[in-house]
Amino acid sequence: MTARTRRRLAQVGSFVLAGALLWLALRGVDLAKVARALRTADYRWLAPLVGLMLVSHLLRAWRWLLLLRATDAPPASRPATLRGAFYSVMVGYMVNYAAPRLGEAARTANLSARTRRPFSGVFGTVVVERLLDTVVLAGALASTVFLLADQLGVLGERFLTPALEQVRAVPLRRLLAVGAGLLATGALAVWGLRRRAGWKNVWEARMRPVLASFKEGFLSLGRTGRPWALTVSTLGIWACYGLMAYLPLLVLGMARPYALSVWDGWCLMALGGIGIAVPSPGGIGSYHYITIQSLVWIFAVPKAPAASYAVLTHGAQLVVYVVVGFACLVAQGRTLDDLWSDLRRKDDERPAADGGPPEKNGNATENARQEAPAR
């Protein structure tokens, strides 16, 4: 099976998963009530909601720029700018709705092509960014334990207990068989790689240069010299996210009837983050399911208003990210074909600054193929 076939199967599988989860999330919901709630919503709150989305990603671009400027750039590279970082961030979010988990590679490829930096070095800074977000999300989830202390019994009864019962129901023999199968598959893959190309050749020609450049990007976290700027930008991003989860409650008129506060919006944001982490296109289905279940079982919101909230929040983000992302791509004078070409291009074949033929770079860290993120 070729790499392209595997990618296509993974994309098809992600859309099937999204459709199944979306059906599960909206099963039993009165869609007429959802449509009525969306028609009668107070859309005056939509402008500040969109503004918060753009501000959050402008802060993300600024934080990313701090990391990029802390890495060693090749002599022929061009300086990274806040505008270029913002354009790349929005392009990445747009791509995520078409190809799950390819958004980070897309924004890396876009900035790498514009600045003529090695893909793996830029991607290392993206990983640092995501690690920071993972730490904050873990803290946000931990904070829900205190903010929702009165509802912990409901959480355990509704989510934790059924999950543990399902795990206990699986025979130990089957778990051991699955583990042995995974280990055998990994061993066969390594053996086939060594037999086909030679482990030493693969390491020297591909893996070592990529890891060296990736390490350079990853170490940028300790080289910025601006820890307060990293802290302020990170806190600003997540404060915007919390408000972005609360404002739709005002749009739909749900805050007062169900006694939902800004802190409840923060909890919804944290719990919804779990749904976004599921490998479906842009969190479609998974976000809807976990958000609806959280509103119904934790905040005692009826299913139709809960579904209205999930549809509005996810739909607003989808429209904004796709429209703004495509506008950012066009503003750079680029097309989707250009972006796809960048994802498949070698590090030593970045386009020249004048748009001429690709340049060759002798830097060892720029000689690695960058097909891995697209796989």
Secondary structure as UniProt FT lines:
FT   HELIX           3..26
FT   TURN            27..28
FT   HELIX           31..39
FT   HELIX           43..45
FT   HELIX           46..68
FT   TURN            69..70
FT   TURN            75..76
FT   HELIX           82..96
FT   TURN            97..98
FT   TURN            100..101
FT   HELIX           103..115
FT   HELIX           119..147
FT   HELIX           149..151
FT   HELIX           152..155
FT   HELIX           156..160
FT   HELIX           161..169
FT   HELIX           172..197
FT   HELIX           199..202
FT   HELIX           203..207
FT   HELIX           208..218
FT   HELIX           219..222
FT   HELIX           227..251
FT   TURN            252..253
FT   TURN            255..259
FT   HELIX           262..277
FT   HELIX           281..283
FT   TURN            284..285
FT   HELIX           286..297
FT   HELIX           303..331
FT   TURN            332..333
FT   HELIX           336..344
FT   HELIX           347..349
FT   TURN            353..354
FT   HELIX           364..366
FT   HELIX           372..374
//
